[in-house]
Amino acid sequence: MPVESATFVANSTWPVGRCYGYHPTTLAKKARTPTPPRPVQAPKRRDTKPRQQISASDRRTRWILYGFAALGPVALVIVLAVVLLGGNSTTGKASGKAPNIDYAALPGLQKGPAPWPPEYAALPDRLKPLGLNALSAEALAFHIHQHLDVFVNGKNVTVPQFIGIDDGSFITELHTHDSAGIIHVESATKRPYTLGQFFGVWGVRLSPQCIGGYCASPGKPLHTYLDGKLYSGNPNNLILQNHQVIALVYGKPPKTIPSTYNFAARGL
C-alpha cells in the first residue's frame, strides 16, 4: 500500500494536505440589536389663559415709546418726560357755563337697578348731543381729575373701568381707566365739562330726581354732595373742577359722606 506523503507544519503534529474528518464550521453572524426608537417629545400645550386686555391709552403709550426709541436716546428722554409728567393734573379752572343738553333725549341710557356697566352700543350716537368727540388718542392740554362715589341705600355702587373707552377704537374727553371712581377729564381745549356729560358717556340716567332706576320718593331722597357739602343745583350741570369729591346718595345715606380723597397717592 503506497504511503501518502504528508507535509507537517513546523512545531505541529498535524500534517497539512490531508483531511482527517475535520470540517471548519462557519461562524453564525451575531444578530444585531435594533436601534431603539428615539423618544418623541410630547407637544407643549399652548397657554390657554386669556391675554390681559390693554387699554387704549396704554397701547398708545407703548407705540410712542417704541417709535421714539428707534429715533435715539434724546428723543426717548423727551417722550418719557411727556408721558410721565402728563399724568399730573394741569392747574387752573375751566371758566364758562354748563352746556345746554337735553339729557332725557340721549339714546341708550340705563334706567334699571345697579350695577351699571359702561354702555357702548349707543355711545357714538350720544357723543354729538353731549358735545364730546370720539378721539383716536388722549389730549392732555386740559387734564384734571375728580373722585365720584355713588351710594344706593347705604351701599357703594361701583363706577366701572373703561367708561368712555370703546374697546380701544376711540376714547372720549371724559373717561375712567379703572374702577377706583376717578373721573379723567382730558381735552385739547380748556372748557367746562359737567357731571351730566360724564353720566351721558357712562350711559346711566341722571336727573335731579333719578339716577338709573332709582327715583326720589318720600323717605328715599336723591342728594348730591360736593366735597362733603350738600349741592343744591341740578347734578347734570355740576361743572367738573380739579380734585373735586362728588357723592350721589339715594335713599339711606352711608355712615360718612366722603369729603376728601388722596389724589396724591395715585399721582394725580
C-alpha angles and dihedrals in degrees: 000000000000116000113235114227119237134194120218126207114231114270090009132108093203118091120225122231100037127092114225096186095281117134116185111236120231109236113240114239114249112247111247116235108235116245109258113246117262113257112257114224114229112244114260116247115242117240105261095187112119114253117250112261114243119213121235092249093051091048091049092049092051094051091048090052093047092050096047092044087063090054095057144271095289093057090045091055090051095051092045090056091050094048097044097042093041091074091070120091119254118238126245136054130266109245126208140061129302113268117258105246131166096223094177090063096055112119123237099021115161111238100173134091124297144300098073119192120203109282110225106161096077097024095104088054092051097050098075096050088044091054091238135125140227100238127195090214141006117281113212105185087105111028122166137147140214134184119232129196124184119195126189114188091337096311123112116241115212118246096214129227124257097031104163094015107104105204092298093299094106143345129215130219089255117052148127129237098194142004096267092105095251114147113207118207107192117166141155090227133045105238137130118287121183142211088243091059090052092052088047090056090045089051097233124130114247127177137141087272106032145040115187106315095340117096127181118262136160106302093010109073128174114227134179121212126195116196089341095309127108113261111212100190133085106292090218090064096049103125112224115237130176118289097000118160110216128185128183111197125190123186117333109026124227120257090259130027108220113247103163138034131191100238091162091063088063094044093251 
